[in-house]
Amino acid sequence: MLDLTRLFDVLVIGGGNAALCAAITAREAGCSVLLLEHAPRAFRGGNSRHTRNLRAMHRGPTSVLTETYTEAEYWDDLLRVTGGQTDEHVARLMIRDTAEALSWLAARGVRFQPSLTGTLNLSRTNAFFLGGGKALVNALYAHAQSIGVEILYDSEVLELKLDDGAVVEAAVSSKGFPETVRARTYVASSGGFQANITWLREYWGEAADNFRIRGTPYAQGRVLKNLLDQGVGSIGDPTQCHAVAIDARAPKFDGGICTRLDCVPFSIVVNRNAERFYDEGEDVWPKRYAIWGRLVAAQEGQIAYALFDSKCETLFMPSVFPDIRADTIAGLAGKLGLDAARLEATVHAYNDAVQPGRFDGSKLDGCHTEGLTPPKTNWAQKLDAPPYIGYPLCPGITFTYLSVKVDDRARVLMDYGRPTANLFASGEIMAGNILGKGYCAGTGMAIGSVFGRIAGQEAARHAHN
Ligand SMILES: Cc1cc2nc3c(=O)[nH]c(=O)nc-3n(C[C@H](O)[C@H](O)[C@H](O)COP(=O)(O)OP(=O)(O)OC[C@H]3O[C@@H](n4cnc5c(N)ncnc54)[C@H](O)[C@@H]3O)c2cc1C
């Protein structure tokens, strides 16, 4: 039985990658460390257990990454997707540190697989975890336990009590019992608030009720809210998040990666009124998949339908759910619950606008429409080869960007700019310092791995002083 009345050097809040990296680092620096995970053991690991890869800079080919991916190129990629809404100093620090992150994780039991030429063409930039995020999380838990990190599951931190910029204690509900835990330093790694529908509703209204949460239901943002309520500095727009279009039959929570639909570039996408609303072929899918959640969220009922014909059936990773098909457009409309005449008119107008071209699904092929609003600027082919196939789409939120503000030592800052005395943060809870909007695949795990280690080091240094 763990004695919770003792004073720990470091209390880590959360049980995903960011928390584990912080806990292991602090323990390796000689600290006593307690990690509190809200989820029960079977569901430990938050969103991290759903992941597949981490974006890492490297100066030459490695055993798991091809060619080079320099700091300059990584920064350019980040700058483009965020439109400049990023703290350059903090972001560059993260980028540089990813060069060491892979070997640090590998030395603690995480295994990587040789570079992939998989669906998102990430073999140069992103290292894939062998066995996925679940294997990563299991390896880090095993390592943490082997070096003496104390772990409590089913333990939710309700409040971090701040007094004059210092955390004095944590109010915890552990396995249903109220506890007070004290530590010299605290690391908040408890994720975003994407699973808190009530909080999402404040910004999205009733539309939030139709969102699916792709990852953990434990991302309630309780610690984030508690800290912001006590005058901790915030960064990021509360409506900004990573949100993709997923199969509308996905479960409310924890559906994971297999519910994502990658057919959009080869489809036309219509809303409930059978009308198109955005250029499906604007750019290659890795650069566009993260905008489609918001696009579908803006449609009536937060629902849309991706439609294509037999020519495109094998061009993308299929959904875990069966497709819906029919020999005619009207037949497909009937099965999807759309107005048949309207859908026929939409498809007719689109087919008429498609220009001749050489289709190539592997690159921007310039096959486009003319005289159509919105246009389709690549991969535009007529829908004329039955069966006609459809998938229902809904918004799937991955994680929110509203965050606590940190400095380059992962110290949480008060809203008047001064660092808190003994509070550090890592992972999604501070991701908004780097991601003001947009997303580059693999950045979430990069943020947690780098800032987890920084937070662990800094917490240890503070605890020793
Ligand atoms: C389906 C899916 C696929 C993804 N794929 C990738 C990918 O391939 N690459 C990538 O870089 N990113 C990916 N992401 C994003 C990535 O998962 C996150 O950015 C990353 O895991 C964040 O790590 P974290 O430790 O900050 O949060 P999490 O892993 O979510 O951990 C947060 C933890 O805090 C706990 N917690 C919450 N509140 C409390 C509380 N009050 N008290 C105690 N504990 C609490 C939760 O139970 C959880 O264990 C994906 C996300 C999803 C959902």
The ligand as a Gaussian input file, in Angstrom:
#p B3LYP/6-31G(d) Opt

LIG

0 1
 C       -6.452000       8.198000     -32.876000
 C       -5.262000       9.074000     -32.586000
 C       -4.104000       8.905000     -33.326000
 C       -3.002000       9.733000     -33.091000
 N       -1.845000       9.493000     -33.793000
 C       -0.756000      10.238000     -33.538000
 C        0.501000       9.920000     -34.144000
 O        0.647000       8.933000     -34.867000
 N        1.554000      10.745000     -33.868000
 C        1.449000      11.822000     -33.027000
 O        2.436000      12.536000     -32.833000
 N        0.286000      12.105000     -32.394000
 C       -0.806000      11.343000     -32.626000
 N       -1.964000      11.606000     -31.949000
 C       -1.956000      12.699000     -30.960000
 C       -1.240000      12.166000     -29.705000
 O       -1.958000      11.071000     -29.226000
 C       -1.116000      13.195000     -28.591000
 O       -0.662000      14.423000     -29.058000
 C       -0.172000      12.682000     -27.492000
 O       -0.424000      11.342000     -27.200000
 C       -0.330000      13.523000     -26.260000
 O        0.333000      12.929000     -25.186000
 P       -0.045000      13.377000     -23.714000
 O        0.738000      12.490000     -22.815000
 O        0.061000      14.834000     -23.582000
 O       -1.613000      13.058000     -23.586000
 P       -2.341000      11.672000     -23.395000
 O       -1.583000      10.550000     -23.984000
 O       -3.744000      11.845000     -23.848000
 O       -2.315000      11.463000     -21.829000
 C       -3.078000      12.267000     -20.968000
 C       -3.265000      11.461000     -19.714000
 O       -3.767000      12.259000     -18.653000
 C       -4.706000      11.498000     -17.910000
 N       -5.519000      12.465000     -17.181000
 C       -6.373000      13.374000     -17.692000
 N       -6.883000      14.137000     -16.693000
 C       -6.335000      13.685000     -15.531000
 C       -6.463000      14.072000     -14.180000
 N       -7.269000      15.075000     -13.803000
 N       -5.776000      13.370000     -13.234000
 C       -4.951000      12.350000     -13.598000
 N       -4.789000      11.957000     -14.888000
 C       -5.467000      12.626000     -15.838000
 C       -5.406000      10.664000     -18.954000
 O       -6.041000       9.545000     -18.400000
 C       -4.225000      10.298000     -19.854000
 O       -3.580000       9.163000     -19.369000
 C       -3.077000      10.763000     -32.124000
 C       -4.224000      10.914000     -31.349000
 C       -5.310000      10.062000     -31.569000
 C       -6.546000      10.222000     -30.724000

